[in-house]
Amino acid sequence: MRIGELARRTGVSERSLRYYEKQGLLTAERTLGGHRDFPAGAVDRVIRIQELFAAGLHSAKIAQLLPCMRDADGGPSEIATPRLVTELTTERDRIDRMITDLIRSREVLDEVIDTASDGGRRTATHLEDRQPRAL
């Protein structure tokens, strides 16, 4: 399939697809006219790449990881190694820390929202009482 069709089927821009190819994350054959021709499995591959980027992995780590994953179900292939398990465990721990930090940030925002929702009315009333009134 051509790059435009792959972009439509995955919701990923053509520019991103070219970047994935340049980074070695995605491969395509070339037609006689020089156009990229992606295999049908490229859809699953692009979806997997997007999931890994969303998890916070960088392209070099994704390039290392992709050969060890099956695209259709994301499960490990036979070439997954103990070293990869160690590296992925480290990445998972980093993601867990990020989740903890995000939850903490959301809790702080919730407190501010609650205070502003209740206290904001009191503050506005309090300020209104302090402003001089027109005679």
Steps between C-alpha positions, in 0.01 A plus 500: 500500500613855437593739778175698469288191554712394798459848646120482456474152646708582808420867558873578491635776278707419193779707653502277809500188284805628311667571837424145616656367184809720543538377860479137389164445670312435176609364165360532152590367160532748214298483182666550163383860522672542839182503711493329837304174505421385852389145578157438654667431836622859511164604650559284809862615515403870496236444767761326716748785444237753605427303818868489588545873439192565715664295776789746493758289319736677260561385143835333573343284773203423275736395220669263744169365626300452180691198368414323825125556466235349278305780334158338491467441875799684647620185670865408523666314217750223539791743484408693817802484732555523877688830440193637327287392796730697732485809280123479467461454874697822544270676252191365677634628834555842343143500370372399845686798653347729239152366580559561872617856429199566274258371764666725757470799262134420437434487875657845544288635211188347654575679827552830322179452300305415816644800684441733208145371450400559862751761605477691174145603579599606850798695367287679241241588764770608741664723237163642400437604861840672521465708182366853541142539387388770262299774667 
